[in-house]
Amino acid sequence: MDLSIVVPIHNELENIALLHQQVTAALDPTGLDYELILVDDGSRDGSALRLQDLAHEDQRVRVVELRKNFGQSAAMLAGIRECRGTYVVTMDGDLQNDPTDIPRMLAKLGEGYDLVHGWRRERKDRWLDRKLPSQLANKLITRVTRFRVHDLGCTLKAMRREVAQELDLYGEMHRFIPILADMRGAKCVEVEVKHHPRLFGKTKYGIDRTVRVFLDLITVTYLKRYAASPMKLFGRWGLMALAVTMLLFMAAAVQGIWHQTANVPLIVGGLLMGGLAGQFFSLGLLAEVACRIYFAGRDESVYAVRHRWGFGEKNAVSREQAKHWRKAG
């Protein structure tokens, strides 16, 4: 199979049919062998049943229904883990991304890149609460992570399957996919893509999500610089605190010898800084152990699947069963 397209869905009932139409209209003429993986992330507007119907109507559609709303990153990860295509494309389900950009992004992958991420240069969103915060965030992210990017928030991305399956997504980490891939040596490039205004449904973005993105930025910065060896960070601070400790004790010793009196503030300051140095070294050791445990076994999932459709008979669920189980849950 050539291509897997992963689309997280959360309360997008009015957009599902149009999304399917747009994807098929864009890709059918290319002759690509593709699958469309739609992940229902705990929708409450009937999206799951509409997705089930779509899976029965089109054999290329595969549906994963999660037990509750785990978030866009978890839903994206659930879809990526089901991919069979040589290449993987991720996109939003709100019709703002344009599937006609996909062939051009795949062509970039054919030039030797591992990941192609979109840049919504002509973004069709409100300026004050969407475009301005995004521009400021991208500039901050570029400065902090040293990864040059114009539009890290664009969900439309194309990548090789091996790159996609190496991703560990949780929280709001789907926004940092290019940085996460770059950390693992992937060759990334940014291309301009089209963007459309939202026609149906409500945006899922707000100030609370902006805060979560900022917190995840701190995590990504730490992972990018110190994930493989946290002691480089905590050890550096520990050495600085230890150096200050030695200076304070030396100053207290010199004053004690010179004036024959003990300088209590210097001694107390030295003891406090010494304790702080010990804490930094301890944190570094604990972080090292935690990283070793993390890298040794990363099988815990950040999502749980209720049903799958379009995955063969062993995973088939009737519409009546799905309705009954959904009410029971």
C-alpha positions as CSV (number, residue, x, y, z in Angstrom):
1,M,0.0,0.0,0.0
2,D,1.3,3.4,-1.0
3,L,-0.4,5.8,1.5
4,S,-2.2,6.0,4.8
5,I,-4.1,9.1,5.7
6,V,-4.8,9.6,9.4
7,V,-7.6,12.0,10.5
8,P,-8.6,12.5,14.1
9,I,-12.3,13.3,14.4
10,H,-14.0,14.9,17.4
11,N,-17.6,16.1,17.0
12,E,-17.3,16.7,13.2
13,L,-20.6,15.0,12.1
14,E,-21.3,17.6,9.4
15,N,-17.8,17.5,7.9
16,I,-17.3,13.7,7.6
17,A,-19.0,13.1,4.3
18,L,-17.4,16.2,2.7
19,L,-14.0,15.1,4.0
20,H,-14.3,11.7,2.4
21,Q,-15.4,13.3,-0.9
22,Q,-12.5,15.7,-0.9
23,V,-9.9,13.1,-0.1
24,T,-11.2,10.6,-2.8
25,A,-11.5,13.4,-5.3
26,A,-7.9,14.5,-4.7
27,L,-6.3,11.0,-4.6
28,D,-8.3,8.8,-6.9
29,P,-6.9,10.4,-10.1
30,T,-3.3,9.8,-8.8
31,G,-3.7,6.0,-9.0
32,L,-2.3,5.6,-5.5
33,D,-3.3,2.6,-3.4
34,Y,-4.4,4.4,-0.2
35,E,-6.4,3.9,3.0
36,L,-8.3,6.6,5.0
37,I,-8.0,6.0,8.8
38,L,-10.6,8.0,10.7
39,V,-10.2,8.1,14.5
40,D,-13.2,9.1,16.5
41,D,-11.9,10.7,19.6
42,G,-14.9,10.4,21.9
43,S,-17.4,12.3,19.8
44,R,-20.9,12.9,21.2
45,D,-22.7,14.2,18.1
46,G,-23.1,10.9,16.3
47,S,-19.8,11.0,14.4
48,A,-18.9,7.4,15.4
49,L,-22.0,6.0,13.7
50,R,-21.5,8.1,10.6
51,L,-17.9,6.8,10.4
52,Q,-19.1,3.3,10.8
53,D,-21.5,3.7,7.8
54,L,-18.6,5.2,5.8
55,A,-16.4,2.2,6.6
56,H,-19.2,-0.1,5.2
57,E,-19.6,2.0,2.1
58,D,-15.9,2.3,1.2
59,Q,-13.4,-0.5,1.8
60,R,-10.6,2.0,1.8
61,V,-12.0,3.6,5.0
62,R,-10.9,2.2,8.4
63,V,-12.3,3.5,11.6
64,V,-11.0,3.5,15.1
65,E,-13.4,4.5,17.9
66,L,-11.7,5.5,21.2
67,R,-13.5,5.0,24.5
68,K,-13.5,8.7,25.4
69,N,-11.9,12.0,24.4
70,F,-8.2,11.3,24.8
71,G,-7.1,14.4,22.8
72,Q,-5.8,15.0,19.3
73,S,-2.3,13.7,19.9
74,A,-3.5,10.3,21.3
75,A,-6.1,10.0,18.5
76,M,-3.4,10.7,15.9
77,L,-1.1,8.1,17.5
78,A,-4.0,5.5,17.5
79,G,-4.4,6.0,13.8
80,I,-0.6,6.0,13.0
81,R,-0.3,2.6,14.8
82,E,-2.8,1.1,12.3
83,C,-1.1,2.5,9.2
84,R,-0.1,0.1,6.4
85,G,1.1,2.6,3.8
86,T,4.7,3.4,2.8
87,Y,3.8,7.0,3.5
88,V,1.6,8.6,6.2
89,V,-0.3,11.8,6.0
90,T,-2.0,13.5,8.9
91,M,-4.7,16.1,8.6
92,D,-7.5,17.8,10.4
93,G,-11.1,16.7,10.0
94,D,-12.6,20.2,9.9
95,L,-12.1,20.7,6.1
96,Q,-9.6,23.5,6.7
97,N,-6.7,21.4,5.3
98,D,-6.9,20.8,1.5
99,P,-6.3,17.2,0.3
100,T,-5.1,18.5,-3.1
101,D,-1.8,19.4,-1.4
102,I,-1.1,15.8,-0.6
103,P,0.4,14.7,-4.0
104,R,2.8,17.7,-3.9
105,M,3.9,16.8,-0.4
106,L,4.4,13.2,-1.4
107,A,6.6,14.4,-4.3
108,K,8.8,16.2,-1.7
109,L,9.2,12.9,0.1
110,G,10.3,11.4,-3.2
111,E,13.1,13.9,-3.3
112,G,14.6,12.3,-0.2
113,Y,12.9,14.1,2.7
114,D,11.6,12.1,5.6
115,L,8.9,14.5,6.7
116,V,7.1,17.4,5.0
117,H,5.1,19.8,7.1
118,G,2.6,22.4,5.9
119,W,2.8,26.1,6.2
120,R,-0.6,27.9,6.1
121,R,0.8,31.1,4.7
122,E,-2.6,32.5,3.8
123,R,-4.4,31.2,6.9
124,K,-8.2,31.7,7.0
125,D,-8.7,32.2,10.8
126,R,-9.4,35.1,13.0
127,W,-6.3,37.2,13.5
128,L,-6.6,38.2,17.2
129,D,-7.4,34.8,18.9
130,R,-5.9,32.4,16.3
131,K,-3.3,33.9,13.9
132,L,-1.5,36.3,16.3
133,P,-1.0,33.7,19.1
134,S,0.1,31.2,16.5
135,Q,2.7,33.6,15.1
136,L,4.0,34.5,18.5
137,A,4.2,30.8,19.5
138,N,6.1,29.8,16.3
139,K,8.6,32.5,16.9
140,L,9.0,31.4,20.6
141,I,9.4,27.8,19.6
142,T,11.9,28.6,16.9
143,R,14.0,30.6,19.4
144,V,13.7,28.0,22.2
145,T,14.2,24.8,20.2
146,R,16.4,26.2,17.5
147,F,14.2,24.5,14.9
148,R,13.3,27.0,12.2
149,V,9.6,26.8,11.3
150,H,6.8,29.1,10.2
151,D,3.8,27.1,11.1
152,L,4.2,24.3,13.6
153,G,0.5,24.1,14.3
154,C,-0.5,22.9,10.8
155,T,-1.8,19.4,11.1
156,L,-1.3,18.6,7.4
157,K,2.0,16.6,7.3
158,A,3.4,13.8,5.2
159,M,6.1,11.4,6.4
160,R,7.6,8.0,5.9
161,R,5.9,5.3,7.9
162,E,9.0,4.5,9.9
163,V,9.3,8.1,11.0
164,A,5.6,8.2,12.0
165,Q,5.8,5.0,14.0
166,E,8.7,6.3,16.0
167,L,6.7,9.2,17.3
168,D,5.6,9.2,21.0
169,L,2.5,11.5,21.0
170,Y,0.6,12.6,24.1
171,G,-0.7,15.9,25.5
172,E,-0.3,18.4,22.7
173,M,2.8,16.8,21.2
174,H,1.3,16.4,17.8
175,R,2.1,20.0,17.2
176,F,5.8,19.3,17.7
177,I,6.0,16.3,15.3
178,P,8.6,18.0,13.1
179,I,10.8,18.7,16.1
180,L,10.4,15.2,17.5
181,A,11.3,13.7,14.1
182,D,14.3,16.1,13.8
183,M,15.5,14.9,17.2
184,R,15.7,11.4,15.7
185,G,17.6,12.5,12.6
186,A,14.8,12.9,10.2
187,K,15.3,15.2,7.2
188,C,12.4,17.8,7.4
189,V,11.1,20.4,5.0
190,E,8.3,23.0,5.1
191,V,6.0,23.7,2.1
192,E,3.2,26.2,1.6
193,V,-0.3,24.6,1.7
194,K,-3.8,25.9,1.2
195,H,-6.1,26.7,4.1
196,H,-9.9,27.1,4.2
197,P,-12.2,28.7,6.7
198,R,-14.2,26.4,8.9
199,L,-17.7,25.8,7.4
200,F,-19.3,23.5,10.1
201,G,-18.8,22.8,13.7
202,K,-16.9,24.6,16.4
203,T,-13.2,25.1,16.8
204,K,-11.5,23.0,19.5
205,Y,-8.9,25.6,20.2
206,G,-8.9,28.0,23.1
207,I,-6.8,29.7,25.8
208,D,-6.6,26.5,27.8
209,R,-5.1,24.6,24.8
210,T,-2.6,27.4,24.4
211,V,-1.4,26.9,27.9
212,R,-1.1,23.2,27.4
213,V,1.0,23.8,24.2
214,F,3.3,26.1,26.2
215,L,3.8,23.5,28.9
216,D,4.5,20.9,26.2
217,L,7.1,23.3,24.7
218,I,9.0,23.1,27.9
219,T,8.9,19.3,27.8
220,V,10.0,19.3,24.1
221,T,12.9,21.7,24.8
222,Y,14.1,19.4,27.6
223,L,13.7,16.3,25.5
224,K,15.5,17.9,22.6
225,R,18.5,18.9,24.6
226,Y,18.8,16.5,27.6
227,A,16.5,13.5,27.1
228,A,19.4,11.1,26.4
229,S,21.4,12.4,29.4
230,P,19.5,14.5,32.0
231,M,22.6,14.7,34.2
232,K,24.1,17.2,31.7
233,L,21.4,19.6,32.8
234,F,21.1,18.9,36.5
235,G,24.8,18.1,36.8
236,R,25.6,21.5,35.4
237,W,23.4,23.3,37.9
238,G,24.8,21.1,40.6
239,L,28.4,22.0,39.7
240,M,27.5,25.7,39.7
241,A,25.9,25.4,43.2
242,L,28.9,23.4,44.4
243,A,31.3,26.1,43.1
244,V,29.4,28.8,45.0
245,T,29.5,26.5,48.1
246,M,33.2,26.3,47.9
247,L,33.6,30.0,47.4
248,L,31.4,30.8,50.4
249,F,33.3,28.4,52.7
250,M,36.7,29.7,51.4
251,A,35.5,33.2,52.2
252,A,34.3,32.2,55.6
253,A,37.7,30.4,56.3
254,V,39.7,33.5,55.2
255,Q,37.7,35.8,57.3
256,G,37.9,33.4,60.3
257,I,41.7,33.3,60.0
258,W,42.1,37.0,59.3
259,H,39.6,38.4,61.9
260,Q,39.6,35.4,64.3
261,T,35.8,35.4,64.1
262,A,33.3,33.1,62.4
263,N,31.0,34.7,59.7
264,V,27.8,32.8,60.3
265,P,25.9,34.1,57.2
266,L,28.7,32.9,54.9
267,I,28.7,29.5,56.6
268,V,24.9,29.1,56.5
269,G,24.9,30.3,52.9
270,G,27.6,27.6,52.1
271,L,25.6,24.9,53.8
272,L,22.4,25.9,51.9
273,M,24.2,26.0,48.5
274,G,25.8,22.7,49.3
275,G,22.4,21.2,50.0
276,L,21.1,22.6,46.8
277,A,24.0,21.1,44.9
278,G,23.2,17.7,46.4
279,Q,19.6,18.0,45.3
280,F,20.6,18.8,41.7
281,F,22.9,15.8,41.6
282,S,20.1,13.6,43.1
283,L,17.6,14.9,40.5
284,G,20.0,14.2,37.7
285,L,20.5,10.6,38.9
286,L,16.7,10.1,39.3
287,A,16.1,11.5,35.8
288,E,18.8,9.2,34.4
289,V,17.1,6.2,36.0
290,A,13.7,7.3,34.8
291,C,15.0,7.8,31.2
292,R,16.5,4.3,31.2
293,I,13.2,2.8,32.4
294,Y,11.3,4.9,29.7
295,F,13.5,3.8,26.9
296,A,13.6,0.2,28.0
297,G,9.8,-0.3,27.8
298,R,7.4,2.1,26.0
299,D,4.4,-0.1,25.6
300,E,1.9,1.7,27.7
301,S,-0.8,3.3,25.6
302,V,-2.2,6.8,26.0
303,Y,-5.5,5.8,24.6
304,A,-8.0,2.9,24.7
305,V,-10.0,1.6,21.7
306,R,-13.7,0.8,21.9
307,H,-14.3,-0.5,18.4
308,R,-12.6,-0.9,15.0
309,W,-14.4,-1.0,11.6
310,G,-12.9,-1.9,8.3
311,F,-10.2,-4.1,9.7
312,G,-11.6,-7.5,8.6
313,E,-14.1,-9.9,10.0
314,K,-12.4,-10.5,13.4
315,N,-12.8,-6.8,14.2
316,A,-16.3,-6.4,12.7
317,V,-19.0,-4.9,14.9
318,S,-22.6,-4.5,13.8
319,R,-24.4,-1.2,14.1
320,E,-26.8,-2.6,16.6
321,Q,-24.0,-4.0,18.8
322,A,-22.2,-0.6,18.6
323,K,-25.3,1.3,19.7
324,H,-25.9,-1.1,22.6
325,W,-22.3,-1.0,23.9
326,R,-22.1,2.7,23.5
327,K,-25.2,3.2,25.6
328,A,-23.9,0.7,28.2
329,G,-20.6,2.6,28.4
